[in-house]
Amino acid sequence: MIMNKNTKPYEQAYYPPKPSRFVRFMRTCILWQIVRFIVINIKMILVVRKSH
């Protein structure tokens, strides 16, 4: 790994940001996942329909 002169190991920039409470809720909410699944499937159906 090439290190920049201004960066030091174990600085905050080395770690990914922590998701907020809302983001964690949306990732684990079953109802939201079902809604997203339906929306994505509708989008795929529309794309396939246009190509045929």
PQR file with spaces between the fields and no chain letter, atoms N, CA, C, O and H, PARSE charges and radii, in Angstrom:
ATOM       1  N    MET     1       0.843   -1.176    0.000 -0.4000 1.5000
ATOM       2  CA   MET     1       0.000    0.000    0.000 -0.0000 2.0000
ATOM       3  C    MET     1       0.884    1.234    0.000  0.5500 1.7000
ATOM       4  O    MET     1       1.810    1.339    0.805 -0.5500 1.4000
ATOM       5  N    ILE     2       0.610    2.151   -0.882 -0.4000 1.5000
ATOM       6  CA   ILE     2       1.376    3.385   -0.961 -0.0000 2.0000
ATOM       7  C    ILE     2       0.758    4.394   -0.013  0.5500 1.7000
ATOM       8  O    ILE     2      -0.431    4.699   -0.104 -0.5500 1.4000
ATOM       9  H    ILE     2      -0.142    2.066   -1.537  0.4000 1.0000
ATOM      10  N    MET     3       1.563    4.904    0.888 -0.4000 1.5000
ATOM      11  CA   MET     3       1.051    5.868    1.862 -0.0000 2.0000
ATOM      12  C    MET     3       1.431    7.281    1.447  0.5500 1.7000
ATOM      13  O    MET     3       2.543    7.542    0.988 -0.5500 1.4000
ATOM      14  H    MET     3       2.529    4.656    0.962  0.4000 1.0000
ATOM      15  N    ASN     4       0.498    8.159    1.618 -0.4000 1.5000
ATOM      16  CA   ASN     4       0.720    9.559    1.367 -0.0000 2.0000
ATOM      17  C    ASN     4       1.529   10.127    2.533  0.5500 1.7000
ATOM      18  O    ASN     4       1.461    9.585    3.636 -0.5500 1.4000
ATOM      19  H    ASN     4      -0.405    7.947    1.991  0.4000 1.0000
ATOM      20  N    LYS     5       2.287   11.195    2.324 -0.4000 1.5000
ATOM      21  CA   LYS     5       3.082   11.780    3.408 -0.0000 2.0000
ATOM      22  C    LYS     5       2.199   12.320    4.532  0.5500 1.7000
ATOM      23  O    LYS     5       2.626   12.369    5.685 -0.5500 1.4000
ATOM      24  H    LYS     5       2.342   11.636    1.428  0.4000 1.0000
ATOM      25  N    ASN     6       0.971   12.724    4.203 -0.4000 1.5000
ATOM      26  CA   ASN     6       0.092   13.340    5.194 -0.0000 2.0000
ATOM      27  C    ASN     6      -0.770   12.341    5.945  0.5500 1.7000
ATOM      28  O    ASN     6      -1.459   12.726    6.890 -0.5500 1.4000
ATOM      29  H    ASN     6       0.624   12.684    3.266  0.4000 1.0000
ATOM      30  N    THR     7      -0.757   11.084    5.563 -0.4000 1.5000
ATOM      31  CA   THR     7      -1.614   10.104    6.237 -0.0000 2.0000
ATOM      32  C    THR     7      -0.788    9.254    7.191  0.5500 1.7000
ATOM      33  O    THR     7       0.378    8.951    6.939 -0.5500 1.4000
ATOM      34  H    THR     7      -0.197   10.771    4.796  0.4000 1.0000
ATOM      35  N    LYS     8      -1.422    8.883    8.284 -0.4000 1.5000
ATOM      36  CA   LYS     8      -0.789    8.030    9.284 -0.0000 2.0000
ATOM      37  C    LYS     8      -1.653    6.797    9.479  0.5500 1.7000
ATOM      38  O    LYS     8      -2.874    6.868    9.332 -0.5500 1.4000
ATOM      39  H    LYS     8      -2.369    9.129    8.488  0.4000 1.0000
ATOM      40  N    PRO     9      -1.048    5.684    9.802 -0.5600 1.5000
ATOM      41  CA   PRO     9      -1.848    4.477   10.040  0.2800 2.0000
ATOM      42  C    PRO     9      -2.831    4.672   11.188  0.5500 1.7000
ATOM      43  O    PRO     9      -2.560    5.398   12.144 -0.5500 1.4000
ATOM      44  N    TYR    10      -3.952    4.023   11.074 -0.4000 1.5000
ATOM      45  CA   TYR    10      -5.006    4.015   12.096 -0.0000 2.0000
ATOM      46  C    TYR    10      -5.696    5.355   12.276  0.5500 1.7000
ATOM      47  O    TYR    10      -6.325    5.587   13.309 -0.5500 1.4000
ATOM      48  H    TYR    10      -4.172    3.433   10.297  0.4000 1.0000
ATOM      49  N    GLU    11      -5.593    6.246   11.294 -0.4000 1.5000
ATOM      50  CA   GLU    11      -6.370    7.475   11.337 -0.0000 2.0000
ATOM      51  C    GLU    11      -7.814    7.169   10.985  0.5500 1.7000
ATOM      52  O    GLU    11      -8.120    6.086   10.487 -0.5500 1.4000
ATOM      53  H    GLU    11      -5.082    6.058   10.455  0.4000 1.0000
ATOM      54  N    GLN    12      -8.692    8.108   11.237 -0.4000 1.5000
ATOM      55  CA   GLN    12     -10.115    7.933   10.965 -0.0000 2.0000
ATOM      56  C    GLN    12     -10.356    7.663    9.482  0.5500 1.7000
ATOM      57  O    GLN    12     -11.297    6.947    9.139 -0.5500 1.4000
ATOM      58  H    GLN    12      -8.444    8.988   11.642  0.4000 1.0000
ATOM      59  N    ALA    13      -9.532    8.215    8.598 -0.4000 1.5000
ATOM      60  CA   ALA    13      -9.714    8.045    7.156 -0.0000 2.0000
ATOM      61  C    ALA    13      -9.533    6.593    6.728  0.5500 1.7000
ATOM      62  O    ALA    13      -9.965    6.225    5.635 -0.5500 1.4000
ATOM      63  H    ALA    13      -8.767    8.797    8.877  0.4000 1.0000
ATOM      64  N    TYR    14      -8.910    5.762    7.550 -0.4000 1.5000
ATOM      65  CA   TYR    14      -8.693    4.362    7.198 -0.0000 2.0000
ATOM      66  C    TYR    14      -9.940    3.510    7.435  0.5500 1.7000
ATOM      67  O    TYR    14     -10.017    2.388    6.935 -0.5500 1.4000
ATOM      68  H    TYR    14      -8.559    6.061    8.438  0.4000 1.0000
ATOM      69  N    TYR    15     -10.898    4.010    8.174 -0.4000 1.5000
ATOM      70  CA   TYR    15     -12.071    3.229    8.538 -0.0000 2.0000
ATOM      71  C    TYR    15     -13.302    3.746    7.791  0.5500 1.7000
ATOM      72  O    TYR    15     -13.437    4.950    7.574 -0.5500 1.4000
ATOM      73  H    TYR    15     -10.835    4.921    8.580  0.4000 1.0000
ATOM      74  N    PRO    16     -14.192    2.842    7.401 -0.5600 1.5000
ATOM      75  CA   PRO    16     -15.408    3.296    6.713  0.2800 2.0000
ATOM      76  C    PRO    16     -16.326    4.038    7.686  0.5500 1.7000
ATOM      77  O    PRO    16     -16.259    3.806    8.893 -0.5500 1.4000
ATOM      78  N    PRO    17     -17.177    4.922    7.177 -0.5600 1.5000
ATOM      79  CA   PRO    17     -18.102    5.638    8.063  0.2800 2.0000
ATOM      80  C    PRO    17     -19.151    4.686    8.636  0.5500 1.7000
ATOM      81  O    PRO    17     -19.538    3.711    7.992 -0.5500 1.4000
ATOM      82  N    LYS    18     -19.599    4.977    9.837 -0.4000 1.5000
ATOM      83  CA   LYS    18     -20.631    4.162   10.466 -0.0000 2.0000
ATOM      84  C    LYS    18     -21.991    4.604    9.939  0.5500 1.7000
ATOM      85  O    LYS    18     -22.257    5.803    9.856 -0.5500 1.4000
ATOM      86  H    LYS    18     -19.285    5.769   10.361  0.4000 1.0000
ATOM      87  N    PRO    19     -22.860    3.651    9.579 -0.5600 1.5000
ATOM      88  CA   PRO    19     -24.191    4.043    9.109  0.2800 2.0000
ATOM      89  C    PRO    19     -25.015    4.629   10.250  0.5500 1.7000
ATOM      90  O    PRO    19     -24.847    4.261   11.413 -0.5500 1.4000
ATOM      91  N    SER    20     -25.900    5.539    9.896 -0.4000 1.5000
ATOM      92  CA   SER    20     -26.763    6.159   10.900 -0.0000 2.0000
ATOM      93  C    SER    20     -27.841    5.171   11.357  0.5500 1.7000
ATOM      94  O    SER    20     -27.990    4.094   10.780 -0.5500 1.4000
ATOM      95  H    SER    20     -26.037    5.838    8.951  0.4000 1.0000
ATOM      96  N    ARG    21     -28.575    5.545   12.379 -0.4000 1.5000
ATOM      97  CA   ARG    21     -29.639    4.674   12.887 -0.0000 2.0000
ATOM      98  C    ARG    21     -30.701    4.441   11.822  0.5500 1.7000
ATOM      99  O    ARG    21     -31.229    3.337   11.691 -0.5500 1.4000
ATOM     100  H    ARG    21     -28.454    6.420   12.847  0.4000 1.0000
ATOM     101  N    PHE    22     -31.015    5.498   11.056 -0.4000 1.5000
ATOM     102  CA   PHE    22     -32.023    5.373   10.007 -0.0000 2.0000
ATOM     103  C    PHE    22     -31.559    4.405    8.921  0.5500 1.7000
ATOM     104  O    PHE    22     -32.340    3.575    8.455 -0.5500 1.4000
ATOM     105  H    PHE    22     -30.586    6.395   11.163  0.4000 1.0000
ATOM     106  N    VAL    23     -30.307    4.507    8.522 -0.4000 1.5000
ATOM     107  CA   VAL    23     -29.765    3.616    7.486 -0.0000 2.0000
ATOM     108  C    VAL    23     -29.789    2.174    7.977  0.5500 1.7000
ATOM     109  O    VAL    23     -30.172    1.275    7.229 -0.5500 1.4000
ATOM     110  H    VAL    23     -29.673    5.181    8.901  0.4000 1.0000
ATOM     111  N    ARG    24     -29.388    1.943    9.214 -0.4000 1.5000
ATOM     112  CA   ARG    24     -29.426    0.585    9.767 -0.0000 2.0000
ATOM     113  C    ARG    24     -30.851    0.058    9.809  0.5500 1.7000
ATOM     114  O    ARG    24     -31.088   -1.116    9.524 -0.5500 1.4000
ATOM     115  H    ARG    24     -29.076    2.673    9.821  0.4000 1.0000
ATOM     116  N    PHE    25     -31.799    0.912   10.162 -0.4000 1.5000
ATOM     117  CA   PHE    25     -33.200    0.494   10.192 -0.0000 2.0000
ATOM     118  C    PHE    25     -33.674    0.102    8.797  0.5500 1.7000
ATOM     119  O    PHE    25     -34.323   -0.930    8.630 -0.5500 1.4000
ATOM     120  H    PHE    25     -31.607    1.866   10.394  0.4000 1.0000
ATOM     121  N    MET    26     -33.354    0.921    7.792 -0.4000 1.5000
ATOM     122  CA   MET    26     -33.796    0.638    6.428 -0.0000 2.0000
ATOM     123  C    MET    26     -33.156   -0.635    5.885  0.5500 1.7000
ATOM     124  O    MET    26     -33.776   -1.333    5.083 -0.5500 1.4000
ATOM     125  H    MET    26     -32.827    1.760    7.928  0.4000 1.0000
ATOM     126  N    ARG    27     -31.955   -0.949    6.294 -0.4000 1.5000
ATOM     127  CA   ARG    27     -31.285   -2.162    5.831 -0.0000 2.0000
ATOM     128  C    ARG    27     -31.877   -3.421    6.453  0.5500 1.7000
ATOM     129  O    ARG    27     -31.781   -4.501    5.871 -0.5500 1.4000
ATOM     130  H    ARG    27     -31.451   -0.382    6.946  0.4000 1.0000
ATOM     131  N    THR    28     -32.479   -3.294    7.615 -0.4000 1.5000
ATOM     132  CA   THR    28     -32.991   -4.473    8.317 -0.0000 2.0000
ATOM     133  C    THR    28     -34.504   -4.574    8.330  0.5500 1.7000
ATOM     134  O    THR    28     -35.037   -5.580    8.797 -0.5500 1.4000
ATOM     135  H    THR    28     -32.557   -2.416    8.087  0.4000 1.0000
ATOM     136  N    CYS    29     -35.213   -3.579    7.842 -0.4000 1.5000
ATOM     137  CA   CYS    29     -36.683   -3.574    7.855 -0.0000 2.0000
ATOM     138  C    CYS    29     -37.219   -4.475    6.732  0.5500 1.7000
ATOM     139  O    CYS    29     -36.987   -4.223    5.550 -0.5500 1.4000
ATOM     140  H    CYS    29     -34.780   -2.761    7.463  0.4000 1.0000
ATOM     141  N    ILE    30     -37.928   -5.509    7.124 -0.4000 1.5000
ATOM     142  CA   ILE    30     -38.461   -6.477    6.150 -0.0000 2.0000
ATOM     143  C    ILE    30     -39.467   -5.819    5.209  0.5500 1.7000
ATOM     144  O    ILE    30     -39.454   -6.092    4.009 -0.5500 1.4000
ATOM     145  H    ILE    30     -38.117   -5.714    8.085  0.4000 1.0000
ATOM     146  N    LEU    31     -40.333   -4.964    5.730 -0.4000 1.5000
ATOM     147  CA   LEU    31     -41.327   -4.310    4.869 -0.0000 2.0000
ATOM     148  C    LEU    31     -40.657   -3.449    3.798  0.5500 1.7000
ATOM     149  O    LEU    31     -41.077   -3.456    2.640 -0.5500 1.4000
ATOM     150  H    LEU    31     -40.343   -4.742    6.705  0.4000 1.0000
ATOM     151  N    TRP    32     -39.622   -2.712    4.180 -0.4000 1.5000
ATOM     152  CA   TRP    32     -38.914   -1.887    3.200 -0.0000 2.0000
ATOM     153  C    TRP    32     -38.236   -2.756    2.150  0.5500 1.7000
ATOM     154  O    TRP    32     -38.219   -2.399    0.972 -0.5500 1.4000
ATOM     155  H    TRP    32     -39.281   -2.705    5.120  0.4000 1.0000
ATOM     156  N    GLN    33     -37.677   -3.892    2.560 -0.4000 1.5000
ATOM     157  CA   GLN    33     -37.026   -4.790    1.611 -0.0000 2.0000
ATOM     158  C    GLN    33     -38.033   -5.361    0.609  0.5500 1.7000
ATOM     159  O    GLN    33     -37.712   -5.524   -0.568 -0.5500 1.4000
ATOM     160  H    GLN    33     -37.691   -4.182    3.517  0.4000 1.0000
ATOM     161  N    ILE    34     -39.232   -5.659    1.064 -0.4000 1.5000
ATOM     162  CA   ILE    34     -40.279   -6.161    0.165 -0.0000 2.0000
ATOM     163  C    ILE    34     -40.673   -5.091   -0.847  0.5500 1.7000
ATOM     164  O    ILE    34     -40.838   -5.378   -2.033 -0.5500 1.4000
ATOM     165  H    ILE    34     -39.493   -5.526    2.020  0.4000 1.0000
ATOM     166  N    VAL    35     -40.821   -3.857   -0.373 -0.4000 1.5000
ATOM     167  CA   VAL    35     -41.170   -2.751   -1.278 -0.0000 2.0000
ATOM     168  C    VAL    35     -40.079   -2.564   -2.325  0.5500 1.7000
ATOM     169  O    VAL    35     -40.380   -2.428   -3.511 -0.5500 1.4000
ATOM     170  H    VAL    35     -40.686   -3.624    0.590  0.4000 1.0000
ATOM     171  N    ARG    36     -38.820   -2.555   -1.904 -0.4000 1.5000
ATOM     172  CA   ARG    36     -37.721   -2.398   -2.856 -0.0000 2.0000
ATOM     173  C    ARG    36     -37.678   -3.543   -3.859  0.5500 1.7000
ATOM     174  O    ARG    36     -37.408   -3.331   -5.041 -0.5500 1.4000
ATOM     175  H    ARG    36     -38.576   -2.665   -0.941  0.4000 1.0000
ATOM     176  N    PHE    37     -37.943   -4.752   -3.386 -0.4000 1.5000
ATOM     177  CA   PHE    37     -37.960   -5.917   -4.262 -0.0000 2.0000
ATOM     178  C    PHE    37     -39.019   -5.742   -5.347  0.5500 1.7000
ATOM     179  O    PHE    37     -38.753   -6.002   -6.521 -0.5500 1.4000
ATOM     180  H    PHE    37     -38.162   -4.924   -2.425  0.4000 1.0000
ATOM     181  N    ILE    38     -40.195   -5.313   -4.968 -0.4000 1.5000
ATOM     182  CA   ILE    38     -41.285   -5.117   -5.928 -0.0000 2.0000
ATOM     183  C    ILE    38     -40.928   -4.023   -6.929  0.5500 1.7000
ATOM     184  O    ILE    38     -41.141   -4.189   -8.129 -0.5500 1.4000
ATOM     185  H    ILE    38     -40.411   -5.102   -4.014  0.4000 1.0000
ATOM     186  N    VAL    39     -40.390   -2.913   -6.447 -0.4000 1.5000
ATOM     187  CA   VAL    39     -40.028   -1.803   -7.342 -0.0000 2.0000
ATOM     188  C    VAL    39     -38.967   -2.233   -8.346  0.5500 1.7000
ATOM     189  O    VAL    39     -39.074   -1.927   -9.534 -0.5500 1.4000
ATOM     190  H    VAL    39     -40.217   -2.777   -5.471  0.4000 1.0000
ATOM     191  N    ILE    40     -37.945   -2.943   -7.876 -0.4000 1.5000
ATOM     192  CA   ILE    40     -36.882   -3.394   -8.781 -0.0000 2.0000
ATOM     193  C    ILE    40     -37.435   -4.376   -9.811  0.5500 1.7000
ATOM     194  O    ILE    40     -37.047   -4.331  -10.978 -0.5500 1.4000
ATOM     195  H    ILE    40     -37.858   -3.192   -6.911  0.4000 1.0000
ATOM     196  N    ASN    41     -38.331   -5.255   -9.391 -0.4000 1.5000
ATOM     197  CA   ASN    41     -38.918   -6.200  -10.336 -0.0000 2.0000
ATOM     198  C    ASN    41     -39.768   -5.494  -11.387  0.5500 1.7000
ATOM     199  O    ASN    41     -39.738   -5.876  -12.557 -0.5500 1.4000
ATOM     200  H    ASN    41     -38.646   -5.292   -8.443  0.4000 1.0000
ATOM     201  N    ILE    42     -40.513   -4.487  -10.997 -0.4000 1.5000
ATOM     202  CA   ILE    42     -41.308   -3.720  -11.958 -0.0000 2.0000
ATOM     203  C    ILE    42     -40.385   -3.036  -12.971  0.5500 1.7000
ATOM     204  O    ILE    42     -40.673   -3.023  -14.168 -0.5500 1.4000
ATOM     205  H    ILE    42     -40.537   -4.177  -10.047  0.4000 1.0000
ATOM     206  N    LYS    43     -39.284   -2.473  -12.488 -0.4000 1.5000
ATOM     207  CA   LYS    43     -38.328   -1.828  -13.397 -0.0000 2.0000
ATOM     208  C    LYS    43     -37.752   -2.835  -14.384  0.5500 1.7000
ATOM     209  O    LYS    43     -37.613   -2.536  -15.570 -0.5500 1.4000
ATOM     210  H    LYS    43     -39.050   -2.484  -11.516  0.4000 1.0000
ATOM     211  N    MET    44     -37.419   -4.018  -13.902 -0.4000 1.5000
ATOM     212  CA   MET    44     -36.875   -5.042  -14.802 -0.0000 2.0000
ATOM     213  C    MET    44     -37.906   -5.475  -15.828  0.5500 1.7000
ATOM     214  O    MET    44     -37.565   -5.667  -16.995 -0.5500 1.4000
ATOM     215  H    MET    44     -37.532   -4.262  -12.939  0.4000 1.0000
ATOM     216  N    ILE    45     -39.153   -5.630  -15.425 -0.4000 1.5000
ATOM     217  CA   ILE    45     -40.215   -6.011  -16.361 -0.0000 2.0000
ATOM     218  C    ILE    45     -40.356   -4.952  -17.448  0.5500 1.7000
ATOM     219  O    ILE    45     -40.520   -5.288  -18.621 -0.5500 1.4000
ATOM     220  H    ILE    45     -39.430   -5.474  -14.477  0.4000 1.0000
ATOM     221  N    LEU    46     -40.293   -3.672  -17.070 -0.4000 1.5000
ATOM     222  CA   LEU    46     -40.412   -2.598  -18.057 -0.0000 2.0000
ATOM     223  C    LEU    46     -39.246   -2.619  -19.047  0.5500 1.7000
ATOM     224  O    LEU    46     -39.447   -2.408  -20.243 -0.5500 1.4000
ATOM     225  H    LEU    46     -40.160   -3.399  -16.117  0.4000 1.0000
ATOM     226  N    VAL    47     -38.047   -2.869  -18.564 -0.4000 1.5000
ATOM     227  CA   VAL    47     -36.887   -2.923  -19.454 -0.0000 2.0000
ATOM     228  C    VAL    47     -36.988   -4.079  -20.425  0.5500 1.7000
ATOM     229  O    VAL    47     -36.701   -3.927  -21.612 -0.5500 1.4000
ATOM     230  H    VAL    47     -37.884   -3.041  -17.592  0.4000 1.0000
ATOM     231  N    VAL    48     -37.398   -5.246  -19.921 -0.4000 1.5000
ATOM     232  CA   VAL    48     -37.538   -6.425  -20.791 -0.0000 2.0000
ATOM     233  C    VAL    48     -38.649   -6.197  -21.802  0.5500 1.7000
ATOM     234  O    VAL    48     -38.522   -6.582  -22.964 -0.5500 1.4000
ATOM     235  H    VAL    48     -37.632   -5.370  -18.957  0.4000 1.0000
ATOM     236  N    ARG    49     -39.717   -5.586  -21.375 -0.4000 1.5000
ATOM     237  CA   ARG    49     -40.845   -5.311  -22.285 -0.0000 2.0000
ATOM     238  C    ARG    49     -40.424   -4.403  -23.435  0.5500 1.7000
ATOM     239  O    ARG    49     -40.833   -4.615  -24.577 -0.5500 1.4000
ATOM     240  H    ARG    49     -39.820   -5.274  -20.430  0.4000 1.0000
ATOM     241  N    LYS    50     -39.608   -3.391  -23.136 -0.4000 1.5000
ATOM     242  CA   LYS    50     -39.143   -2.462  -24.162 -0.0000 2.0000
ATOM     243  C    LYS    50     -38.240   -3.162  -25.181  0.5500 1.7000
ATOM     244  O    LYS    50     -38.229   -2.799  -26.357 -0.5500 1.4000
ATOM     245  H    LYS    50     -39.276   -3.219  -22.209  0.4000 1.0000
ATOM     246  N    SER    51     -37.487   -4.160  -24.731 -0.4000 1.5000
ATOM     247  CA   SER    51     -36.548   -4.817  -25.642 -0.0000 2.0000
ATOM     248  C    SER    51     -37.230   -5.837  -26.540  0.5500 1.7000
ATOM     249  O    SER    51     -36.643   -6.245  -27.542 -0.5500 1.4000
ATOM     250  H    SER    51     -37.496   -4.455  -23.775  0.4000 1.0000
ATOM     251  N    HIS    52     -38.435   -6.258  -26.225 -0.4000 1.5000
ATOM     252  CA   HIS    52     -39.136   -7.254  -27.046 -0.0000 2.0000
ATOM     253  C    HIS    52     -40.204   -6.650  -27.884  0.5500 1.7000
ATOM     254  O    HIS    52     -40.881   -7.360  -28.628 -0.5500 1.4000
ATOM     255  H    HIS    52     -38.912   -5.926  -25.411  0.4000 1.0000
